[in-house]
Amino acid sequence: MKSQSLLEKKEETLRRILETAREIFAEDGFAGARVDKIARRARVNKATIYYHIGDKEALYARVLHDVFNEAARRISENMHLAQNPEEKLKTYVRNIAQTVGEHPHVPSIIMRELGSGARNIPDVVANDLARILGMLNEALREGAAQGAFIEANPLIIHIMVVGSIITVRNLNSIKAKNPDFPEFFNDLAMDDTEDLIKLVERIILQGVKRER
């Protein structure tokens, strides 16, 4: 019973460290983030972070790898169940939306990386991203081989999916800070996640389907 309690305490501490690290890496970027700040906000000491995870580089890798490795695993499993390339593409959109929803700080971290030349992306995370894009590429190539899709660049499709989801979800915040925005912005905001996913699915499919 005691060992179970210690295990639960360790897991809770680790969860708190990783969640806090995601927030601060999103706020400050890799270069600006400080382990001291992460420790204070997570209510642990620096030694605890070094003991459980390692230095800042190791923490950064763990924060991103946990998210993208899980996303890659889930996409792979769900795509395997899809019956055709169109269903695989919808599965991809849906799983990316789920990842963004569960980890809202991660897109900010990645955007910071892209803006700085991706200098700090760990190899393990680059491999995770390659796996994810590889599955999208496979679905697009399968669709093209069957005559259902045109030839499409998976990176561009991925950016369209992620960018659409993030922008629409953040639109309400933009509107709240700018009350003088044109009235048509009210029609662009979508509070319902399912409606947003279906819209992105439809737009992406319209873009890659071959005209018959």
C-alpha positions, 0 to 999 in steps of 0.5 A: 500500500505504501509503495503504491502511494509513493508511485502515485506521488511520483506520477503526479509530480512528473505530470505536474512538471511536464504540464508546467514545462509545456506552459513555460516553453510555450511562453518563453521558448526553449532559449528563454525558459529556465528550469528554476521557473519551471520548478517554482511553478510546478512546486518542486525543486530543481533537483527533483526535475534533474532526478526524474527527467534531466537537464533542460534539453532532456526536459524539452525532448520529453515534453514534445516526445510524449505528445508526438509519440502518442499522436503517432501511435494513435494515428497509426492505430486509427488509420489501420482501421480506416477502409480507404484513403478518404477515411484515412485522411479524415482520421488524420484530421480528427487525430491532429485536432485531438492532439491540439485540443489535449495539448494547447501549448504545443503548437506555440512551442512548435511555431517558436521553433519554426520561427527560429529555424528549428534549432532546438528540435531534438532528434527523437521529436524530429523522428516523431514528426517524420512518422506522423507526416509519413502516415499522411504521405502514405494515405495521400499516395494511396489515394493518388494511386487509386485515382481518387486524389491528385498529387499533394504535398503532405507538409502543406496539407498538415500545415493547413490542418493544424493552422485551420484548427488553431486559428479558428479555435483562437478566433474568439480570443482575438475578437474579445481583445478587438471589439471593433472587428467587422461583424462577419467575424462572428460567423467565422467563430466555431465553438463546437469542436465536432463542427470544426473538425468536419469543416476542416475534413471537408475543405482538405478533401475538396482540395485533394480529390481528383475531379471525375 
